[in-house]
Amino acid sequence: MHRTIFLCLGLLSPAQVLADPPPQERQETLRNMLRHDCGACHGLTLKGGLGPALLASDLAAKSDDYLVDTIQNGRKGTAMPPWKLFISEQETLWLVQTILKRH
């Protein structure tokens, strides 16, 4: 019994749980940020540009944790800047899950 509980708990990480959606107005702001701010480097259709494509099929192999960390902290040695001053971790997780079509 205890093994089963620990096994189940071990399979769940915070990023595997759906993020609570932000208020509707903030969702619109975040979607606008995705289209315009992210789109400035990743292409307005998110199919790639200076940065890689942000389509669900292109990101499917990446974990939510990795994607949240990338958005929050940027990636050294790349043009990807940190966005943590503009978007919370919970909002970032929601945005990642929205891109991956989990919402």
C-alpha positions in Angstrom: 0.0 0.0 0.0 2.7 2.5 1.0 4.8 1.7 -2.1 1.8 2.4 -4.3 1.2 5.8 -2.7 4.9 6.8 -3.0 5.0 5.6 -6.6 2.0 7.6 -7.4 3.3 10.7 -5.6 6.7 10.3 -7.4 5.0 10.4 -10.7 3.5 13.8 -10.1 5.5 16.9 -10.2 4.0 20.4 -10.0 4.4 21.0 -13.7 2.4 17.9 -14.5 -0.7 19.4 -12.9 -2.7 21.8 -15.0 -1.9 25.4 -14.0 -4.7 27.5 -12.6 -5.8 29.8 -15.3 -5.2 33.5 -14.7 -8.1 36.0 -14.8 -9.6 36.4 -18.4 -8.0 39.8 -18.9 -4.6 38.5 -17.9 -5.0 35.5 -20.3 -5.6 38.0 -23.1 -2.5 39.9 -22.1 -0.4 36.7 -22.0 -1.7 35.5 -25.4 -0.9 38.9 -26.8 2.6 38.7 -25.3 3.0 35.3 -26.9 2.0 36.5 -30.3 3.9 39.8 -30.3 6.8 39.6 -27.8 7.6 35.9 -28.2 6.7 36.2 -31.9 9.3 38.9 -32.5 12.0 36.2 -32.2 10.1 33.0 -32.7 8.2 34.2 -35.7 4.7 35.8 -35.7 3.2 32.4 -36.5 5.5 30.8 -33.9 7.1 28.6 -36.6 10.6 29.8 -35.8 12.8 32.7 -36.6 15.8 33.9 -34.6 14.5 31.5 -31.9 13.1 28.0 -32.4 9.5 27.2 -33.3 7.0 27.3 -30.4 4.5 24.9 -31.9 3.1 22.1 -29.7 4.7 19.5 -32.1 8.1 21.1 -31.7 7.9 21.4 -27.9 6.3 18.0 -27.2 9.6 16.4 -26.1 10.4 19.2 -23.7 9.2 19.0 -20.1 7.0 21.7 -18.7 9.7 22.4 -16.1 12.3 22.9 -18.8 10.0 25.3 -20.7 9.0 27.3 -17.6 12.7 27.6 -16.6 13.6 28.8 -20.1 10.9 31.4 -20.1 11.6 32.6 -16.5 15.4 32.6 -16.7 16.3 32.7 -20.3 19.1 30.6 -21.8 22.7 31.7 -21.5 24.6 31.7 -24.8 21.4 32.3 -26.7 19.2 35.3 -27.6 16.5 34.0 -25.1 16.1 36.6 -22.3 14.6 36.0 -18.9 10.9 37.0 -18.6 10.5 36.6 -14.8 10.1 40.3 -14.3 7.0 40.3 -16.5 5.3 37.0 -15.9 4.9 34.8 -12.8 5.9 31.1 -12.7 2.2 30.1 -12.5 1.4 32.3 -15.5 4.4 30.9 -17.3 3.2 27.3 -16.6 -0.3 28.2 -17.9 1.2 29.7 -21.0 3.3 26.7 -21.6 0.3 24.4 -21.2 -1.7 26.7 -23.5 1.0 26.4 -26.2 1.0 22.6 -25.7 -2.8 22.7 -26.0 -3.5 21.3 -22.6 -6.0 24.0 -21.8 
